[in-house]
Amino acid sequence: MPSQDPGSSKTPGAYARQFALAMELPFLLVGGVVVGGFVGHLLDHWWHTQPYLMIVLGALGFGVGVKDMLRRLAKDDASSTPNHR
């Protein structure tokens, strides 16, 4: 039987919160690329610039997804660490 680390202060809901965050993060990346690529595709079709805007806006969507993912990870990390004074 594995022993519990006495210095660990995990709350019972911490594992569920971590699991929910792990399930959410891939959708942030994929969602940014899909939305950016779709908007780029529509603009390419309208302005006859295939495929340049789709590539640029898809890459921009990926960057925004990574930034949002890092922001959420930092926020979750800050809320899960106890304040030691």
C-alpha positions as a Python dict, from the first residue, in 0.01 Angstrom:
ca = {
    (1, 'M'): (0, 0, 0),
    (2, 'P'): (155, 335, -96),
    (3, 'S'): (205, 572, 193),
    (4, 'Q'): (66, 925, 193),
    (5, 'D'): (330, 1198, 198),
    (6, 'P'): (281, 1382, 528),
    (7, 'G'): (385, 1713, 368),
    (8, 'S'): (126, 1680, 93),
    (9, 'S'): (-178, 1903, 135),
    (10, 'K'): (-390, 1783, -158),
    (11, 'T'): (-759, 1838, -111),
    (12, 'P'): (-999, 1566, -223),
    (13, 'G'): (-1118, 1779, -516),
    (14, 'A'): (-766, 1856, -639),
    (15, 'Y'): (-741, 1541, -849),
    (16, 'A'): (-1077, 1604, -1012),
    (17, 'R'): (-974, 1963, -1091),
    (18, 'Q'): (-645, 1842, -1243),
    (19, 'F'): (-828, 1582, -1451),
    (20, 'A'): (-1077, 1840, -1576),
    (21, 'L'): (-794, 2075, -1669),
    (22, 'A'): (-612, 1795, -1852),
    (23, 'M'): (-926, 1721, -2053),
    (24, 'E'): (-977, 2090, -2137),
    (25, 'L'): (-626, 2183, -2254),
    (26, 'P'): (-622, 1993, -2588),
    (27, 'F'): (-947, 2161, -2689),
    (28, 'L'): (-788, 2503, -2636),
    (29, 'L'): (-513, 2428, -2886),
    (30, 'V'): (-732, 2256, -3144),
    (31, 'G'): (-1010, 2514, -3108),
    (32, 'G'): (-775, 2804, -3178),
    (33, 'V'): (-637, 2640, -3491),
    (34, 'V'): (-982, 2538, -3619),
    (35, 'V'): (-1142, 2879, -3563),
    (36, 'G'): (-843, 3069, -3703),
    (37, 'G'): (-817, 2837, -4002),
    (38, 'F'): (-1189, 2857, -4076),
    (39, 'V'): (-1195, 3236, -4061),
    (40, 'G'): (-884, 3242, -4281),
    (41, 'H'): (-1049, 3005, -4527),
    (42, 'L'): (-1356, 3229, -4550),
    (43, 'L'): (-1143, 3539, -4604),
    (44, 'D'): (-928, 3355, -4862),
    (45, 'H'): (-1240, 3253, -5051),
    (46, 'W'): (-1377, 3608, -5042),
    (47, 'W'): (-1052, 3785, -5137),
    (48, 'H'): (-916, 3505, -5366),
    (49, 'T'): (-588, 3470, -5174),
    (50, 'Q'): (-590, 3091, -5117),
    (51, 'P'): (-428, 2953, -4887),
    (52, 'Y'): (-231, 3237, -4730),
    (53, 'L'): (-479, 3379, -4480),
    (54, 'M'): (-587, 3032, -4371),
    (55, 'I'): (-226, 2945, -4283),
    (56, 'V'): (-156, 3278, -4113),
    (57, 'L'): (-476, 3283, -3908),
    (58, 'G'): (-442, 2913, -3822),
    (59, 'A'): (-92, 2981, -3687),
    (60, 'L'): (-222, 3285, -3501),
    (61, 'G'): (-499, 3070, -3352),
    (62, 'F'): (-238, 2819, -3239),
    (63, 'G'): (-40, 3095, -3069),
    (64, 'V'): (-349, 3225, -2893),
    (65, 'G'): (-435, 2870, -2784),
    (66, 'V'): (-87, 2819, -2636),
    (67, 'K'): (-106, 3154, -2458),
    (68, 'D'): (-448, 3070, -2312),
    (69, 'M'): (-326, 2726, -2209),
    (70, 'L'): (-26, 2873, -2025),
    (71, 'R'): (-249, 3133, -1858),
    (72, 'R'): (-487, 2864, -1732),
    (73, 'L'): (-202, 2644, -1610),
    (74, 'A'): (-48, 2936, -1421),
    (75, 'K'): (-384, 3027, -1268),
    (76, 'D'): (-444, 2666, -1161),
    (77, 'D'): (-92, 2638, -1021),
    (78, 'A'): (-133, 2959, -822),
    (79, 'S'): (-468, 2846, -679),
    (80, 'S'): (-342, 2500, -583),
    (81, 'T'): (-28, 2607, -395),
    (82, 'P'): (-84, 2691, -28),
    (83, 'N'): (31, 3027, 105),
    (84, 'H'): (327, 2982, 339),
    (85, 'R'): (414, 3292, 542),
}
